[in-house]
Amino acid sequence: MAKCIMVQGTMSNVGKSILCAGLCRVFRQDGYRVAPFKSQNMALNSFITADGGEMGRAQVVQAFAAGVEPDVRMNPILLKPTTDVGSQVIVGGKALGNMHAVEYYRRKRDFIPAVMEAYNSLAADYDIIVIEGAGSPAEINLKQDDIVNMGFAKLVDAPVLLVGDIDPGGVFAQLYGTISLLEPDERERVRGLIINKFRGDLSILEPGIDMLEKLCGVHVAGVLPYLHLDIDDEDSLSTRFSNSMTRRTIDVAVIKLPRISNFTDFSPFERYEDVSLRYISRPDELGAPDLVIIPGTKSTISDLMWMRQNGLEAAVKKLSSAGVPIFGICGGYQMLGRTISDPEHVETAAAESIDGMGLLGFDTVFEGEKVQRQTSGTLPQVDGIFSALGGLEYTGYEIHMGRGGGGVLENSGCVYGSYIHGIFDSDRITDAILAALCKKKGVDFASLGSYDAEGYRERQYDLLADAVRAGLDMDFVYRVLNRTV
């Protein structure tokens, strides 16, 4: 069975996912077969594996860092929020249905056999498992039925590294307070502390580190700097949503839907130096973009109603009538059609049918069985500004409950839609879209800069590994892994 090490955090967004990706990369560079694992993930960014299973995007990123194919065993439970108090529950890559939070927490321990089966199967195939916790292990109201932090660490006897985020301040209180709220056996499981996102002179921090070690009785395994790397992150805490509203030569506006999902679909546009990618929540933020993208969503009907109520739908339709290209992905694609119907209340308990934007000529009907599959092929012929897309090869994946529309790519005038998540990951497809926008605007496409997507991604993982090696005492980490600490 594989050796394991677990990364837990003092709270959400302290950098657990990225640190786990970095450790996966380091272990891989050192010659080990390594896989990530997170027993329960809550995220709207998901991925479809080669065998059609759905899993959280964070473990996909970690798998890529480890140089292995994503596998639903790496994330046996995925919760995709549908409301503030409910989620779609996915176990072993397949959707079980929507559950209220109270119902899920009542049944959570029933899923332990599925979690352990996934972990043990994975551990039989790899040398090292890097386990990620969720939120904080010191949520005292949730500890009784915990299966993702200390509860899971106990199940697999995992040593723990505890990470705190110094960037917002209060990291010593974060770490000390977390340790203090743990049970004695849980404290013993914490082998090292890590301070993340540090900026400045390390010598100024050292007196605090010495005091922290004495207070907690735990070694500080390292200090990681605030990293400026381009690696996909998770869900609504992403700093991408608070990016600058500065317009560049080509300006791409993405509608920031309340239940936006798979926003990593649009990361490729950020790689071009003279392209701005802005997330828009209000009509007055739109301005005059060169392209508007309506992304995927876990709640298509309610998010379209949100756009309708705050004026974004009208603003998008006005831009469309002025010839600005509109591109919908998955749920955003369905919004562009004539009607959206949910007769079986698969997605919502409220409206059964509403009018779509009417910019594309199809109807969507939600059904109980989810479509989830990887897909690849050749894009069909389309007309309009993006006619050069026809005949280009694509790869991606589909995740949707609704049926309707052409699927791969269709258009009417300057309005385009596709069910394919990841369609923009192809350099040729993004280049074709941006070249068409440049031609319309009378600017040189070469001035935008371009990139090799695969090479770029690998360089980012290697830079992350370099930062982890420089910031952590990796000899100590290996001793933790080998149970000699």
C-alpha positions in Angstrom: 0.0 0.0 0.0 1.1 3.5 -0.7 2.5 5.8 2.0 0.4 8.9 2.6 0.7 12.4 3.8 -2.2 14.8 4.5 -2.4 18.6 4.1 -5.1 20.3 6.2 -5.7 24.0 6.6 -6.7 26.5 9.2 -9.6 27.6 6.9 -10.7 27.6 3.3 -8.5 29.3 0.7 -5.2 29.0 2.6 -3.6 27.2 -0.3 -4.1 23.5 0.4 -5.0 22.6 -3.2 -2.0 24.3 -4.7 0.4 23.0 -2.0 -0.9 19.4 -2.7 -0.3 20.0 -6.4 3.2 21.1 -5.6 3.9 18.1 -3.4 2.6 15.8 -6.1 5.0 17.4 -8.6 8.0 17.2 -6.2 7.3 13.5 -5.5 6.9 12.8 -9.2 10.2 14.6 -9.9 11.8 12.4 -7.3 10.8 9.3 -9.1 7.6 8.2 -7.2 4.3 7.2 -8.6 2.0 9.7 -6.8 -1.7 10.4 -6.8 -3.8 13.0 -5.1 -6.9 12.2 -3.0 -9.7 14.2 -1.4 -12.6 12.2 0.1 -15.2 15.0 -0.2 -14.9 18.1 -2.3 -17.5 20.9 -2.7 -17.0 22.7 -6.0 -18.8 23.8 -9.1 -15.6 23.3 -11.2 -15.7 19.7 -12.2 -14.2 17.4 -14.9 -15.2 14.3 -16.7 -12.7 11.4 -16.8 -12.0 9.1 -19.7 -14.5 6.6 -18.4 -17.3 9.2 -17.9 -17.0 9.8 -14.2 -17.3 13.3 -12.7 -14.8 14.7 -10.2 -13.6 17.9 -8.7 -11.2 20.1 -10.7 -8.7 20.5 -7.8 -7.8 16.8 -7.9 -7.6 17.0 -11.7 -5.0 19.8 -11.4 -3.1 17.7 -8.8 -3.2 14.6 -11.0 -1.8 16.6 -14.0 1.0 17.9 -11.6 1.7 14.2 -10.7 1.8 13.3 -14.4 -1.1 10.8 -14.1 -4.6 10.7 -15.6 -7.4 12.0 -13.5 -9.4 9.2 -11.8 -12.7 9.5 -9.9 -11.0 7.4 -7.1 -9.1 10.6 -6.4 -12.3 12.4 -5.4 -15.0 9.8 -4.4 -17.5 12.4 -3.2 -18.2 15.7 -5.0 -20.8 18.1 -3.8 -22.0 20.7 -6.4 -24.1 23.4 -4.7 -27.5 24.0 -6.3 -28.7 26.4 -3.6 -27.3 27.9 -0.4 -28.6 24.9 1.6 -28.4 22.0 -0.9 -26.1 20.3 -3.4 -26.1 17.6 -6.1 -24.3 14.7 -4.5 -21.9 12.7 -6.8 -20.4 9.5 -5.4 -17.9 7.5 -7.4 -18.3 9.8 -10.4 -22.1 9.4 -10.7 -24.8 11.7 -9.5 -27.1 10.4 -6.8 -29.4 13.4 -6.9 -29.9 16.6 -5.0 -29.8 16.7 -1.2 -30.5 19.3 1.4 -27.5 19.9 3.6 -29.2 18.4 6.7 -30.0 15.2 4.8 -26.5 14.9 3.5 -24.9 15.4 6.9 -27.3 12.8 8.4 -26.2 10.3 5.7 -22.6 11.3 5.4 -21.1 8.4 7.3 -23.0 6.0 5.0 -20.6 7.0 2.3 -17.5 5.9 4.2 -17.3 2.4 2.5 -17.3 4.1 -0.9 -14.6 6.5 0.2 -12.4 3.8 1.7 -12.9 1.5 -1.3 -11.7 4.3 -3.6 -8.7 5.2 -1.3 -7.6 1.6 -0.9 -7.8 0.8 -4.6 -5.8 4.0 -5.4 -3.2 3.2 -2.7 -2.7 -0.3 -4.3 -1.6 1.4 -7.5 0.7 4.2 -6.3 3.7 4.8 -4.1 2.5 8.0 -2.4 -0.9 9.4 -1.8 -1.1 13.2 -1.2 -4.4 13.8 0.7 -6.1 17.2 0.9 -8.5 18.2 3.7 -11.3 20.6 3.4 -11.9 23.9 5.2 -10.6 23.5 8.8 -10.2 20.4 11.1 -11.3 22.7 14.0 -14.9 23.1 12.9 -16.2 21.8 16.3 -19.8 21.7 15.1 -18.9 19.3 12.3 -16.2 17.1 13.9 -18.5 14.3 15.0 -19.2 13.0 11.5 -16.1 14.3 9.8 -14.9 12.2 6.8 -12.6 14.7 5.1 -10.2 16.1 7.8 -9.1 14.4 11.0 -11.9 11.9 10.7 -10.4 10.6 7.4 -6.8 11.0 8.7 -7.7 8.5 11.5 -9.2 6.1 9.0 -6.0 5.8 7.0 -3.6 6.7 9.8 -2.2 9.8 7.9 0.3 12.2 9.3 -0.8 15.8 8.9 0.8 19.1 7.7 -1.3 22.1 8.9 -1.2 25.2 6.6 -2.1 28.8 7.6 -2.3 31.8 5.4 -0.3 34.9 6.5 -1.5 37.2 3.7 -4.7 38.5 5.4 -2.9 38.6 8.8 -3.4 36.5 11.9 -1.5 33.4 10.8 -0.1 32.7 14.3 -3.6 32.8 15.8 -4.9 30.6 13.0 -2.4 27.9 13.6 -2.3 28.1 17.4 -6.1 28.3 17.6 -6.6 25.3 15.3 -4.1 23.2 17.3 -5.8 24.2 20.5 -9.2 23.1 19.3 -8.0 19.7 18.3 -8.4 16.6 20.5 -5.2 15.3 22.0 -4.9 12.4 19.6 -5.5 14.8 16.7 -2.8 17.2 17.9 -0.4 14.2 17.9 -1.2 13.6 14.3 -0.1 17.1 13.2 3.6 16.7 12.4 4.4 20.0 10.9 3.1 23.6 10.5 3.4 25.6 7.2 3.0 29.3 6.8 1.8 30.2 3.3 1.6 33.3 1.1 4.4 35.2 2.8 5.8 38.4 1.4 8.8 40.2 2.8 11.9 39.5 4.8 11.9 36.1 6.4 14.2 37.2 9.2 11.4 39.4 10.6 9.1 36.3 10.8 11.6 34.1 12.6 10.9 35.2 16.2 7.3 34.5 15.7 8.1 31.0 14.3 10.2 30.2 17.3 7.3 31.3 19.7 4.7 29.4 17.6 6.8 26.1 17.8 7.0 26.5 21.6 3.3 27.3 22.0 2.1 24.4 19.7 4.8 21.9 20.3 5.0 21.3 16.6 7.8 22.0 14.1 7.3 24.7 11.5 8.2 22.8 8.3 8.6 25.9 6.2 7.4 29.2 4.9 6.1 29.4 1.3 6.1 32.7 -0.6 3.1 34.4 -2.2 3.2 32.7 -5.6 2.4 34.4 -8.8 1.7 31.2 -10.8 -1.0 30.5 -13.3 -2.5 27.3 -12.0 -6.3 26.6 -12.0 -7.8 27.3 -8.7 -11.2 26.4 -7.1 -14.6 27.9 -7.2 -15.8 31.3 -6.0 -12.9 32.1 -3.8 -10.8 32.5 -6.9 -9.0 35.8 -7.2 -9.8 35.7 -10.9 -13.2 37.1 -10.0 -11.7 40.2 -8.5 -9.4 40.8 -11.5 -8.8 44.2 -13.0 -11.5 45.8 -15.1 -8.7 47.2 -17.4 -9.5 46.8 -21.1 -6.8 45.6 -23.4 -6.6 45.4 -27.2 -9.1 42.5 -27.2 -11.6 42.6 -24.3 -13.5 39.4 -23.3 -16.3 39.8 -20.8 -17.6 36.7 -19.0 -20.9 36.9 -17.2 -20.3 36.0 -13.5 -23.4 34.0 -12.9 -24.4 33.3 -9.2 -23.8 29.5 -9.7 -21.1 29.8 -12.3 -19.4 26.5 -13.0 -16.2 25.4 -14.8 -14.9 29.0 -15.1 -11.5 27.5 -15.8 -12.8 27.0 -19.3 -11.8 30.6 -20.0 -8.2 30.5 -18.5 -6.7 30.2 -22.0 -7.7 33.7 -22.8 -5.7 35.0 -19.9 -2.4 33.7 -21.3 -2.4 36.3 -24.1 -0.6 39.4 -23.0 -2.9 41.9 -24.7 -6.2 40.2 -24.0 -8.3 41.2 -21.0 -10.7 38.6 -19.4 -13.2 40.4 -17.1 -16.0 38.8 -15.0 -19.1 40.9 -15.1 -21.9 41.0 -12.5 -23.8 44.2 -13.5 -24.8 45.8 -16.8 -22.7 48.9 -16.1 -19.6 46.8 -16.0 -20.0 45.4 -19.5 -18.9 48.5 -21.5 -18.1 47.6 -25.1 -16.4 44.2 -25.1 -15.2 42.4 -28.2 -16.7 39.1 -27.1 -19.2 38.1 -24.4 -19.2 34.6 -22.9 -22.0 33.1 -20.9 -20.5 30.3 -18.9 -21.8 27.0 -17.5 -23.9 27.0 -14.4 -25.4 24.5 -11.9 -28.7 26.4 -11.9 -29.5 27.4 -15.5 -33.1 28.6 -14.9 -32.4 30.6 -11.7 -29.3 32.2 -13.2 -31.1 33.2 -16.3 -33.8 34.8 -14.2 -31.0 36.6 -12.3 -29.7 38.0 -15.6 -33.2 39.0 -16.6 -33.9 40.8 -13.3 -30.6 42.7 -13.1 -30.6 43.8 -16.7 -27.7 41.7 -18.0 -29.9 39.7 -20.3 -31.1 42.9 -22.0 -27.6 44.3 -22.2 -26.3 41.1 -23.8 -29.1 41.1 -26.4 -28.4 44.7 -27.2 -24.7 43.9 -27.8 -25.7 41.0 -29.9 -27.9 43.1 -32.1 -24.9 45.5 -32.5 -22.8 42.6 -33.9 -20.8 41.8 -30.8 -20.2 38.0 -30.7 -21.9 36.1 -27.9 -20.6 32.6 -27.0 -22.5 30.3 -24.6 -21.0 27.2 -22.9 -23.2 24.5 -21.5 -25.8 26.2 -19.3 -24.9 29.5 -21.0 -25.6 27.8 -24.3 -29.0 26.6 -23.1 -29.9 30.2 -22.0 -29.4 31.4 -25.6 -32.2 29.1 -26.9 -36.0 29.6 -27.1 -37.2 27.9 -24.0 -35.8 26.0 -20.9 -38.1 23.4 -19.4 -37.7 21.4 -16.2 -41.0 19.3 -16.0 -39.5 16.8 -13.5 -38.0 19.5 -11.3 -34.5 18.1 -11.9 -32.9 21.4 -11.3 -35.4 23.6 -9.6 -38.5 23.2 -7.4 -39.9 26.5 -8.8 -40.5 27.3 -12.4 -41.1 24.4 -14.8 -40.5 26.4 -17.9 -39.2 29.8 -18.9 -38.4 31.6 -22.1 -34.7 31.7 -23.1 -33.0 34.6 -24.7 -34.2 33.5 -28.1 -30.9 34.1 -29.8 -30.6 30.5 -31.0 -33.5 28.4 -32.3 -33.7 25.4 -30.0 -35.5 24.3 -26.8 -33.9 22.7 -23.7 -35.7 20.1 -21.6 -34.1 18.8 -18.3 -34.1 15.1 -17.7 -33.1 13.0 -14.7 -30.0 11.3 -16.2 -26.9 13.5 -16.5 -24.9 13.5 -19.7 -21.2 13.2 -18.6 -18.6 12.1 -21.1 -15.3 13.1 -22.7 -15.6 14.0 -26.3 -13.3 14.9 -29.2 -13.7 15.4 -33.0 -13.9 18.0 -35.6 -15.9 21.2 -35.2 -18.8 21.5 -37.8 -19.0 24.3 -40.3 -20.4 27.5 -38.9 -20.8 31.0 -40.5 -20.3 34.5 -39.2 -17.2 36.0 -37.6 -16.0 32.6 -36.3 -16.4 30.7 -39.5 -12.7 29.7 -39.3 -13.6 27.4 -36.4 -15.2 24.9 -38.8 -13.0 21.8 -39.4 -10.7 22.4 -36.4 -10.1 19.5 -34.0 -11.4 19.8 -30.4 -11.3 17.8 -27.2 -13.3 18.4 -24.0 -16.1 17.0 -22.0 -19.8 17.4 -21.4 -21.7 17.7 -18.1 -25.4 18.6 -18.4 -28.9 17.5 -17.4 -30.6 19.4 -20.2 -31.1 18.2 -23.7 -31.5 20.4 -26.7 -29.4 22.2 -29.3 -26.7 21.0 -31.7 -24.2 20.2 -29.0 -20.7 20.5 -30.4 -21.0 24.0 -32.0 -23.9 25.9 -33.5 -24.5 29.5 -34.4 -27.0 32.1 -35.7 -25.3 35.2 -36.9 -22.9 36.4 -34.3 -24.3 34.1 -31.6 -22.5 30.8 -30.9 -23.1 27.9 -28.4 -21.5 24.6 -27.4 -21.9 22.0 -24.7 -18.2 21.3 -24.7 -16.2 22.3 -21.6 -12.6 22.8 -22.4 -13.3 23.8 -26.1 -11.0 26.8 -25.7 -8.0 24.7 -24.4 -7.0 24.1 -28.0 -4.5 26.7 -29.2 -5.9 26.6 -32.7 -9.4 27.3 -31.5 -8.5 30.2 -29.2 -6.2 31.6 -31.9 -8.9 31.4 -34.5 -11.4 33.3 -32.2 -8.9 36.0 -31.3 -7.6 36.3 -34.9 -11.2 36.9 -36.0 -11.7 39.6 -33.3 -8.5 41.3 -34.3 -9.5 41.3 -38.0 -12.8 42.9 -37.1 -11.0 45.5 -35.0 -8.2 46.1 -37.5 -5.3 45.1 -35.2 -2.5 42.7 -35.7 -3.2 39.2 -34.1 0.6 38.7 -33.5 0.6 41.7 -31.1 -1.5 39.7 -28.6 1.2 37.2 -28.0 0.5 33.4 -28.0 1.5 30.4 -26.1 1.9 26.6 -26.1 -0.8 25.4 -23.7 0.8 22.1 -22.7 4.3 23.5 -22.4 3.0 26.4 -20.4 1.1 24.2 -18.0 4.1 22.0 -17.4 6.3 25.0 -16.7 3.9 26.3 -14.1 3.9 23.0 -12.3 7.7 22.9 -12.4 7.9 26.4 -11.0 5.5 25.4 -8.2 7.7 22.5 -7.4 10.7 24.8 -7.2 8.9 27.0 -4.8 7.8 24.1 -2.6 11.4 22.8 -2.5 12.8 26.2 -1.6 10.2 27.0 1.0 9.7 23.6 2.8 12.2 21.4 4.6 11.7 18.5 2.2 14.0 16.3 4.3 11.6 16.8 7.1 8.5 16.2 4.9 10.0 12.9 3.8 10.6 11.9 7.4 6.9 12.7 8.1 6.0 10.6 5.1 8.1 7.7 6.3 6.8 8.0 9.9 10.3 8.8 11.4 9.1 12.0 13.0 
